[in-house]
Amino acid sequence: MGSKSRRRVDRIDPADIEEWFTARVPGEWFSTVTITSDRDEVLLVGTLADGDGDGDEATCVDRIKKFREDTRQHRIAVASAAEEQFQRKVSWGARCGDVGVLFTHLSIPAMTRLRIQERRVLDTLVEGGVARSRSDALAWCVRLVGRNIDDWLEELRAALGTVEEVRRKAPDT
């Protein structure tokens, strides 16, 4: 076959992703960086390095806008290489003070089957004006659960990492 087949890499250690980006993102861009990844996307959000986030909201918005424009070509190059390496879309964002802006990010549909009681919860959120649609209501519920059980979810993710490590050590059959 003449075309290069695209491999799907679902199980990549997040530390490997962080190490890869650390080697390629200029250190002067951000004072801190948060990298979040799943099987579809890598999201890199950094706190702008110069100024330590000082300034009012308008100043921070301007600094983020300037950073976005000034670094666009380099970010595109890094993202393209990362997308090839990890087979995931790369999204970017920046923070300054209390202002955070995502430049690009994915919104992935997630199919689910809900019973009537579960649909009623979503419909109540829509009817109450909390969400515009069932999809928005479901996303709202997921965010709420995530905020309220962060510690438990982190413990579960750590346990899954241990399971993955044991799987890698399995003997060949």
Residue, then its C-alpha position, 0 to 999 in steps of 0.5 A: m500500500g502506498s499510503k501511510s496508515r494512521r495508527r491510533v494510539d489510545r494508551i499514551d502516558p500523559a507524562d510522555i505528552e508533557e515531556w514532548f511539549t516541554a521540549r518544544v514549547p519555548g520556556e519564555w512563553f509561559s510561567t506555568v503550563t497545564i496539559t490535559s489529554d484524552r484519546d481525542e485531544v491534547l489541551l495545553v493552557g499556559t499562564l503568560a510568563d511576563g508580568d506575572g498576570d498583573g493588570d486589569e481584565a482589559t490589559c490581560v485580554d490584550r496580552i492574551k490576544k497579542f500572545r496568540e497573534d505573535t505565536r500563531q505560526h510556532r504553535i501551529a508547527v508544534a501542534s502539527a508535529a504533536e498531532e502526527q506523534f500522538q494522533r490527537k488534535v492539539s488545542w491551545g489556551a492562555r491565562c493572564g491574571d483572572v482571564g483565561v481564553l481557549f484559542t482552539h478546542l474540540s467539542i466531541p459528541a458522546m453518544t449515550r442511552l438514557r432512560i426516562q428518569e435520566r431524560r427527565v433530569l435533562d429536560t428539567l434543566v432545559e425547561g428551567g433555563v439552566a441549559r439550552s438543550r439536552s446536550d448542554a444539560l448533559a455537559w452541565c451535569v458532567r462538569l458539576v460531577g467533575r467539580n464535586i468529586d475531583d479527589w475521587l476521580e484523581e484517585l481513580r485515574a491513578a488506579l487506572g495508571t497502575v492497571e496500565e503499568v501492570r498490563r505493559k508488564a504482561p508476558d507475551t503469549 
